[in-house]
Amino acid sequence: MKKEITDPHLQEEFGRLIEQHKETIYTACYIFADDKETAEDLFQDALLNLWRGYADFQGRSSAGTWIWRVSLNTCITYDRKRKRAPVILPLDPGINLYENTDDESRQINLLHKRIHRLGMLDRAIVLLWLEDLSYEEIGEITGISPKNVSVRLVRIREKLKNMK
């Protein structure tokens, strides 16, 4: 049975923890989302999963590592469900305010699209690497060895370079 967070001090502590790591959570959601709305929905789902798991968090890893793991697992679960769901074609309003047109935004958008074409684990590894986490931290979050992280990053870079 799941424990509930009823202690007001734990609730405040959780709020502070989320405030400290909200960019981490959103970054994980952004890399798995196709658009801003999906990223925001994933962010809410990740917050809910973090809330549900907070009472059971035992501190075997750092809070940051736990938040990465829950956020990435939320996104990976979403991605798996999305691939099994039927395709729904949205009505296009003819404008896209989410996309900027300056050179830097285009480069970031291109990188995002290329990363989005990678497999889930590779996407997670790139994201964590871009966030300057060590190979040891990336390995702990993803469940692979630091050496495997290093090898995968070399292969991922080559894939990204060769994408058209």
MODELLER restraints for C-alpha pairs under 7 A, 6 or more apart:
rsr = mdl.restraints
at = mdl.atoms
rsr.add(forms.Gaussian(group=physical.xy_distance, feature=features.Distance(at['CA:3:A'], at['CA:55:A']), mean=5.83, stdev=0.5))
rsr.add(forms.Gaussian(group=physical.xy_distance, feature=features.Distance(at['CA:3:A'], at['CA:56:A']), mean=6.85, stdev=0.5))
rsr.add(forms.Gaussian(group=physical.xy_distance, feature=features.Distance(at['CA:4:A'], at['CA:55:A']), mean=6.41, stdev=0.5))
rsr.add(forms.Gaussian(group=physical.xy_distance, feature=features.Distance(at['CA:5:A'], at['CA:11:A']), mean=6.66, stdev=0.5))
rsr.add(forms.Gaussian(group=physical.xy_distance, feature=features.Distance(at['CA:5:A'], at['CA:55:A']), mean=5.90, stdev=0.5))
rsr.add(forms.Gaussian(group=physical.xy_distance, feature=features.Distance(at['CA:25:A'], at['CA:43:A']), mean=6.52, stdev=0.5))
rsr.add(forms.Gaussian(group=physical.xy_distance, feature=features.Distance(at['CA:25:A'], at['CA:68:A']), mean=6.96, stdev=0.5))
rsr.add(forms.Gaussian(group=physical.xy_distance, feature=features.Distance(at['CA:25:A'], at['CA:71:A']), mean=5.83, stdev=0.5))
rsr.add(forms.Gaussian(group=physical.xy_distance, feature=features.Distance(at['CA:26:A'], at['CA:43:A']), mean=5.82, stdev=0.5))
rsr.add(forms.Gaussian(group=physical.xy_distance, feature=features.Distance(at['CA:28:A'], at['CA:71:A']), mean=6.35, stdev=0.5))
rsr.add(forms.Gaussian(group=physical.xy_distance, feature=features.Distance(at['CA:28:A'], at['CA:72:A']), mean=6.08, stdev=0.5))
rsr.add(forms.Gaussian(group=physical.xy_distance, feature=features.Distance(at['CA:29:A'], at['CA:39:A']), mean=5.09, stdev=0.5))
rsr.add(forms.Gaussian(group=physical.xy_distance, feature=features.Distance(at['CA:29:A'], at['CA:42:A']), mean=5.62, stdev=0.5))
rsr.add(forms.Gaussian(group=physical.xy_distance, feature=features.Distance(at['CA:29:A'], at['CA:43:A']), mean=5.92, stdev=0.5))
rsr.add(forms.Gaussian(group=physical.xy_distance, feature=features.Distance(at['CA:29:A'], at['CA:75:A']), mean=6.26, stdev=0.5))
rsr.add(forms.Gaussian(group=physical.xy_distance, feature=features.Distance(at['CA:30:A'], at['CA:39:A']), mean=5.09, stdev=0.5))
rsr.add(forms.Gaussian(group=physical.xy_distance, feature=features.Distance(at['CA:31:A'], at['CA:112:A']), mean=6.87, stdev=0.5))
rsr.add(forms.Gaussian(group=physical.xy_distance, feature=features.Distance(at['CA:31:A'], at['CA:116:A']), mean=6.76, stdev=0.5))
rsr.add(forms.Gaussian(group=physical.xy_distance, feature=features.Distance(at['CA:32:A'], at['CA:75:A']), mean=6.24, stdev=0.5))
rsr.add(forms.Gaussian(group=physical.xy_distance, feature=features.Distance(at['CA:32:A'], at['CA:116:A']), mean=6.65, stdev=0.5))
rsr.add(forms.Gaussian(group=physical.xy_distance, feature=features.Distance(at['CA:33:A'], at['CA:39:A']), mean=5.09, stdev=0.5))
rsr.add(forms.Gaussian(group=physical.xy_distance, feature=features.Distance(at['CA:36:A'], at['CA:98:A']), mean=6.77, stdev=0.5))
rsr.add(forms.Gaussian(group=physical.xy_distance, feature=features.Distance(at['CA:42:A'], at['CA:75:A']), mean=6.60, stdev=0.5))
rsr.add(forms.Gaussian(group=physical.xy_distance, feature=features.Distance(at['CA:45:A'], at['CA:74:A']), mean=6.94, stdev=0.5))
rsr.add(forms.Gaussian(group=physical.xy_distance, feature=features.Distance(at['CA:46:A'], at['CA:70:A']), mean=6.85, stdev=0.5))
rsr.add(forms.Gaussian(group=physical.xy_distance, feature=features.Distance(at['CA:46:A'], at['CA:71:A']), mean=5.23, stdev=0.5))
rsr.add(forms.Gaussian(group=physical.xy_distance, feature=features.Distance(at['CA:46:A'], at['CA:74:A']), mean=5.73, stdev=0.5))
rsr.add(forms.Gaussian(group=physical.xy_distance, feature=features.Distance(at['CA:50:A'], at['CA:70:A']), mean=6.55, stdev=0.5))
rsr.add(forms.Gaussian(group=physical.xy_distance, feature=features.Distance(at['CA:65:A'], at['CA:141:A']), mean=6.12, stdev=0.5))
rsr.add(forms.Gaussian(group=physical.xy_distance, feature=features.Distance(at['CA:68:A'], at['CA:141:A']), mean=6.85, stdev=0.5))
rsr.add(forms.Gaussian(group=physical.xy_distance, feature=features.Distance(at['CA:69:A'], at['CA:141:A']), mean=5.51, stdev=0.5))
rsr.add(forms.Gaussian(group=physical.xy_distance, feature=features.Distance(at['CA:76:A'], at['CA:120:A']), mean=6.63, stdev=0.5))
rsr.add(forms.Gaussian(group=physical.xy_distance, feature=features.Distance(at['CA:114:A'], at['CA:160:A']), mean=6.44, stdev=0.5))
rsr.add(forms.Gaussian(group=physical.xy_distance, feature=features.Distance(at['CA:115:A'], at['CA:123:A']), mean=6.06, stdev=0.5))
rsr.add(forms.Gaussian(group=physical.xy_distance, feature=features.Distance(at['CA:116:A'], at['CA:123:A']), mean=6.86, stdev=0.5))
rsr.add(forms.Gaussian(group=physical.xy_distance, feature=features.Distance(at['CA:122:A'], at['CA:156:A']), mean=6.84, stdev=0.5))
rsr.add(forms.Gaussian(group=physical.xy_distance, feature=features.Distance(at['CA:125:A'], at['CA:138:A']), mean=6.70, stdev=0.5))
rsr.add(forms.Gaussian(group=physical.xy_distance, feature=features.Distance(at['CA:128:A'], at['CA:138:A']), mean=6.25, stdev=0.5))
rsr.add(forms.Gaussian(group=physical.xy_distance, feature=features.Distance(at['CA:135:A'], at['CA:146:A']), mean=4.91, stdev=0.5))
rsr.add(forms.Gaussian(group=physical.xy_distance, feature=features.Distance(at['CA:135:A'], at['CA:149:A']), mean=6.08, stdev=0.5))
rsr.add(forms.Gaussian(group=physical.xy_distance, feature=features.Distance(at['CA:135:A'], at['CA:150:A']), mean=6.89, stdev=0.5))
rsr.add(forms.Gaussian(group=physical.xy_distance, feature=features.Distance(at['CA:136:A'], at['CA:146:A']), mean=5.03, stdev=0.5))
rsr.add(forms.Gaussian(group=physical.xy_distance, feature=features.Distance(at['CA:139:A'], at['CA:145:A']), mean=5.15, stdev=0.5))
rsr.add(forms.Gaussian(group=physical.xy_distance, feature=features.Distance(at['CA:139:A'], at['CA:146:A']), mean=5.18, stdev=0.5))
rsr.add(forms.Gaussian(group=physical.xy_distance, feature=features.Distance(at['CA:139:A'], at['CA:149:A']), mean=6.36, stdev=0.5))
